[in-house]
Every structure is written in C-alpha cells, then in structure tokens.
Amino acid sequence: MKKTYDAIIIGGGINGSSIAYQLSKRGRSVAVAEKGRLAGKASGAAAGILGAQTELTDDGPLFQFARKSRAMFPALARELEELSGVHVGLQNKGMYRVAATEKDAFDLKALIEFQTKSGEKAEWLAIEELMEWEPNVSNSLLGAMFIPEDGQVDARELTIAFAKAAMVNGAEFYEFTSVNDLIIENEKVLGVKTDLGPVYAESVVVATGAWSPFLTEKTGLSLPISPVKGECFSVLTDKPLIKGTIFSHGCYIVPKKSGRLIVGATVKPNSFDERVTVDGISTLMEKAKLLVPGIADSEMERAWTGIRPLSEDGLPFLGEHPSCRNLFIAAGHFRNGILLSPATGELMADLLDGKTLDSGPFRLSRITESVRA
C-alpha cells in the first residue's frame, strides 16, 4: 500500500466498490481497505433485487433516487462486464408483488395508480392472469402488481465487477486490512491508521454499512444507523418454477440461473448475530410454500445471514461529515444497497470531486439538525 492517495475508501462492499469505480474512472488515485473479503458482508448476502417500485411506495426523495439508479443499470452492466470480465447477472423479467388478502389487493391497486401517474409502468393482474405468466404460484393468491421495470442482479458478482473494473482503472484494493482510526487535525481528515501503518489521502470515505457508526464515533458524531439481521436460504429445482421475482409481506423468492431460487429475508433489528437460526429459516420456508407450493419439493442448497444498515429515518447518509472536512459517509442503505449503488457511486464521486451539490435529504447535517430541533 502506498502512503498517499487522492481518496481512501473504508469498506469493500457494493457502495464502497461503486465509489471506487467512479473515482478511478475519473483518474483519481484510490485505495479501498476492507477488513475481510470483498462483498463479504451484506453485499454478498443480498438477493440482488432492484425493486425501485416494489420496495418503495412513497413519492419521496428515496423513490426518486432509486428510479434514477435503476435506470443506470443496463449501460453500467455492459460497461462493468467489458472492463472486469465478470457477468453481473442483470435480469429484467419483472417483479410480482402479490396480494394474499383483500386489503393487500386494495393497497396494491392504489399503489399502481400512484406509480402510473408518476410515469412508471405497473399493472394489476388478477390471479387467473398471474397464473398464465407464473403457473406455479398458489391459486389462493388474489392477484399481483406486475412491475416490468424492476429486475435483479447477482449482488456479489456486481460488487466484484465494480472492484475489478476499478482495479483496471488503477484503484488498489486491500482485503483483510483493518482501519483502526482516522487521522484528523484541525477538523480535517488527513488519512487513516491501518494494520499496515498510516495512509494519507485528500479525502476519506466511510462505507462500512452497519459498522459505520464505530468509526464516526471517533469523530464525535453518533451516526444513527442500527444493524438489522436478515436470514436467507437457497434451493435448487430440476426445472424453473418461476420466471419473475415473487414479492410478498415478509418473503420474496428470486429466480437465479440453473434453477436456483433465493428465498429471503427475516428482519431482526439491532442484531449483529450472523448465526442462521432454525426459527428464521423455517418461518421463511412456510411463507415460501404459501407463495409457490412446488418449492416444497426442491433441494435445499444453503442458508446464510446478512447484516443490513438501517438509518433512523430510513434514508441513507450520503455526504460530507458536518464538522470534519474531507471526511465523507456513504452508509445506511438498508434493503436497497444493491439498487442504489450506481447512483451512490456517482453522487459520492461528484462530491469528492468538489462539485457544488446539495445531497438534500441524504446530507449528514440532518443529524445535528434533528438534535437541535
């Protein structure tokens, strides 16, 4: 590791790697320090859903940011695959947000009306229409909101593609390298203290997900991000059971290549516990069988956990530290880290490039503003 860079990024997950790619693309010298393996935590555990319309139901800033980010994927996927040689698994076969009750159906129809007025594509499918497209879903469902623009990627491969493409551009990645402290003088960050010694940079970015508060606390900033444990499992089928992602309350089923299905995810707040539990997986299995009964005959592959970073107000933190110059934070994406990674990388690179931008509702100063209020 060199002693000086334009930027040091702490965290080799999806957003740290995306930021590194965007900065290196602009000719900046970049180092990424990752305590474990690249994509070793939440980014590698994610199912890769690009659910701008599926997950986000309010016409707020996060929805608009998600729409922008989703639109970046087709061109970005081609760009990353060409540079890195890694196939990111981008699929756009649509998503079905299903209704199990009359209230679900009512709410989804209202959501369809709102989203179509916002210029998005969405339509209601009665159960008969849904089963024409997905004959293996349960006939006890009432129907589904079909979202043709929401898709998916292989989350781990996308993270690796960002990293390898950044390496092609000259970025340096250091796995198994802990950042133990920040080097700060006169309210300005100068670098970081690592296992390999001090490293200096014009800018430092904290992108360590649910672990980000441990670093920001060293600056006197209590970052209101909490860990949310999510358990998932995967199964193998002899022939494909579904074509599009099936999304419901407390459960989703995501079809991958070679007949593999990912089922997720439990939600256990305030937990860094990465153990897979019988209760968590058995609960998901029961929910999955209610959505796609044929999954009961599939072969169990494996189970895992991911720790997702949830901010207090549900919005990510993207911007400069309110009282420490050249220290930036990109954390708190919760369930949408994969979806938001293209726009996050671009926004953070713009900020580090000194562009006069207002990150608006994602700014770090909202923490101190809420305290004063």
N, C-alpha and C positions, 0 to 999 in steps of 0.2 A: 504494500500500500504506500502510495506517495504521501508526502506530508502536506500538500496543499491542492485544493480543488476549487472550482467555482461553486460547487454545491455538494453537500453530503446529505444523503437521504438515509434516515434510520428506519429500517423495515423493508424487507424484500417480499411483501405481499403484492396484491394486484395493483393497489394505488401507488405504492412506492415505486414499483416497476414501471407503471404507466408514466409517472412524473419523470423518472429517469430517462425513459424513451423520448419523451417530448423535449426535455432539456438537451439530451445528446444530439437529437435531430437538429437542434439549433446551434450546434457547435460548442456547447458548454462542456467543460470537464466535470464529470460526475462520478462520485463513489457511492455505492449502496452498501450499508453494513446491516447484515441480517444475523440475528442471534442463533438461529437454527438453519433450516434449509429454506430455499426459496419456495414460496407457496406452501410452507409447512404448517400453517395455522388455518385461519378462516378461509383464505383464498383457495386452498387445496381441498377444503371440506365442502365448499359450496356446490350446489347443483347446477349453477350457471344460468339460472333463469333471467331473462331480460324482460322483466314484467313491468314496463312503464305504466301500462294501463291496468294490468292485473293487480299489482300490489298497491298502487297509489290512486286514491279515489277522490282527493280534493284538488281543486284547481289552485294550488299554491305554488310557491317557488320550487319545491322539490319535484313536483309533477312536471313543471316546465323544464327543469334541469335534466330530468330523466328522459323526457321526449327528445331533447337535443342530443343527449348522449346515445340513446338508442339509434338515432339517425346516423351517427358516425360509424357504426359497426361495419356495414358492408365494405366501405372503402378501406377502413382501418384493418379489417381482417385480411384483405388481399395484400395490403402493404406489409403487415407483420409476417405473413406467411412467406412472402417473397424474400424478405430480409433474413428471417430466422430459420426458415425451413420447417417450422412447427405448424401443424394443422390445428387451428383453434376450435374446430367443430361447430362453426356457426350454422345454425339451422333456423329456418323461418317457416315452420309448418303450422304456426298459430298456436293459440292457447285457449283452453276452455275453462272458464270459471263457472263451476257447476252450482246448481240450486238443488238443495235437498228438501227445502221447506217452502211454503207459500211466501213467507217473509223474505227468504233468500231471493226468490223469483221477483218479488216486488222491488227489492233493493237493486237487483241487477238491471232490471228494466229502466229504473230511474238513472242508474249509472250510465247505461247505454245512451240515454237521451242527452245527458250532460256531455259525454265524451264526443258524441257525433256533432253536437253544437260547437265543440272546441276544435273541430276539424279532424278528429280521429276516426278510425274505422272500427266499428263494433256492431254486432247484431245479436238478436235473441234467437236461439234455436230451441224449439220445443223438443221434448225427449225423442219423438219419432225422427225429427230431423237430425238431432245429435247422433242417434244410433245409425243413421245412414252413413255418417262420416266415421264414427267410432263405435262399431257394433259390439265391442266388448265392455262398454261401460254398463253400469247397473241400470236396469229399466225402472228402478224405484226412484231415480232422479226425476226432477220435473223439467229439466232443460239446462241450458247453459248460455252464458255470454261468450260469444266467439270473438276473439281478438286476433285478427290475421297478422298484425304487425309485431306482436310480441313473440320473441323467439328464445333461443338459448345458445350457449357455447359450452365448451369444456373449460371450466373455470381454471383448473390447474394448468392446462396447456396454454390458455390465454396469458396467464401470468408468466409462464416460461417464455412465451413468444415475445412479450413486452421486454423481458430481461435480455434475451438473446439478441433481439433487434437493437436494443440499447448498446449491448456489447459490440455489435458490428459498427455502431457509430462511435465507439471509443469509451463508453462507460465501463467502469470497473465494479464488479460485484464481489463482496466478501462474505461468504457464508460462515457460520459458526464464529462470528465476530460480534462480541457484545459492546454496546456503547454504555459505559458506566456513568458518565456525567457529561455535562455541557461546559464548554469554556466560554465564560461570559465576563466582559469587562465594560464598565461604564454603560450598562444596559444595552449592550450589543453582543450578539453571539459571534465568537471567533472560530469555533470549531467544536470538536468532541474529544472525549477521552475514551479510548477503546482498549481492548485487550492487547492490541498491537502498538499501543502508545498514543500520544496526542496526534490528531489530524486537524488541519486548519482549512477553513473554507469561507468564501464570501457569504454563503447562505447555508442554513441547516434546515432540513425538513423532518419533522416528526411524523411518521406514517406507520405507527405500530399498533393500530387498531385499538382493541380493548385495553392494551397495555400502555397506551399513550399517556394517561394521567401520571404514571410513575415517573416519567421524565419531566413533564411540565410542572409537577410539584416542586422540582428542584429550582424552578424559576419563581416560585411563589404563586403560580397560577393553578387553581384547583379546576381541572378540566372535568365538567360534569358528564363523564362517559362511564357507563357501567357494562360489565360483561353479561352476555346472555348466551347460555349454553344451548346448543341445538344438536340433537341426535338424528342421524340418518342411517339408512341401510340400502343396499342394492341387491337386486335379484337378476337371474338370467332366465330367459324364456327361449323355447325352441323356435317359436315364430313371434313376430311382433304383435303385442297386444293392443297397443295404441300408437297413433301417428303423432298427435299433438300432445302437449303437456296438459294434464288434468289438474286443476287447482281448486281446492275447497278449503273450508274452515279447518285449520289445524293439520292439513295434509296436502301434499302435492305429489304427483307421480310424473317423472320426467323421462321420456324415452331417449336412450342413447343408442349408439351403433351396436351391431351384433346382438340385438335382442336384450340388451341390458336396460334395466329400469332403476332409477334412483327415487327413493321414497323419503320424504322429509316433511317437516322437521319439528322436533319438540321445541318448546320455548321455556327455558328455566332461567329466570332473571337472577342477577347478582351471583353468578357462579362461574368460577374458573375451573371447575371439576371436569376433566376431559375423559372420565370413565364412561363407557357405554353401559346403560342400565337395562335390565330385563323389562322393567316397567315402561321405560321410554320406547323401546323398540316394539314391545308387544302392543302398546297403545297405537303406534303408527301402523302396525300390521292390521289391526282390526279396522282402522279407518280406511286403509288402502283397499281392503276386501269389500268394503261397502261401496267404494267407487268403481273398482274394476274387479269383480268377483274371481275372474280367471287367474288373478295374481296368486291365489292360494296354492296353485299347482306349480308355481315357478320354483327355481332352485335358489336357495339362499346363497349370496356371494359373500358379503361382508357388512360390517356396521362400523360407524365412526362418529366422532363429535367435532364440532367447530365452535369457537367462542366468538360471538358477534359483538361489535361495539355499538351500544345504544346511547345516544345523547339524550339529555334530559328533555329537550323539546322536540326530539325526533329528527332534527336536521343535522347534517354533517358540519364539522368545523373545517373551513377552508379559508386560510388566510394567514396574515402575519400576527405574531404574538402582540397583544396590546401594549406591552411595556418593555419588550426586548426586541430591538431592531434586528432584522435579517434572520429571525427565527420564525419558521412557518410551521403550521399544523395542517395535516390532512387526515382526519380521523372522524369516526362516528357515523359511518355509512350504514350501520345495522344490516338489514337484509338485502341492501341494494348496492353493495360494494362492487360487484361484477358489472352490473348495469351502468353504474355511474363512473366507472374507471376511465373511459375515453375523455369525457368532459372534465373530470377531475384532473387528469394529467395535463390537459390543455390549459385549464384555468390556472393551475399552480405554476406551470411554466411561464405563463404570461406575467403572473405576479412576481416571480423571481427575476424575470427579465426587466422588471421595473416599470411595466406598463401601468398606467393610471386606471385601475379598475376598482369598482365597488363590488365586493363579493356579497353585498347585501345581507340577506338573512343568514348567510353562512359565515359571516365575519366573526372573529374571535372576540371583538369588543362587546358583543352581546352578553358575554358572561358577566363583565363588570357592570354593564348597564342594568342587568336584571338584579344584581346585588344592591345597586343604588336605589332601584325602584322599590 
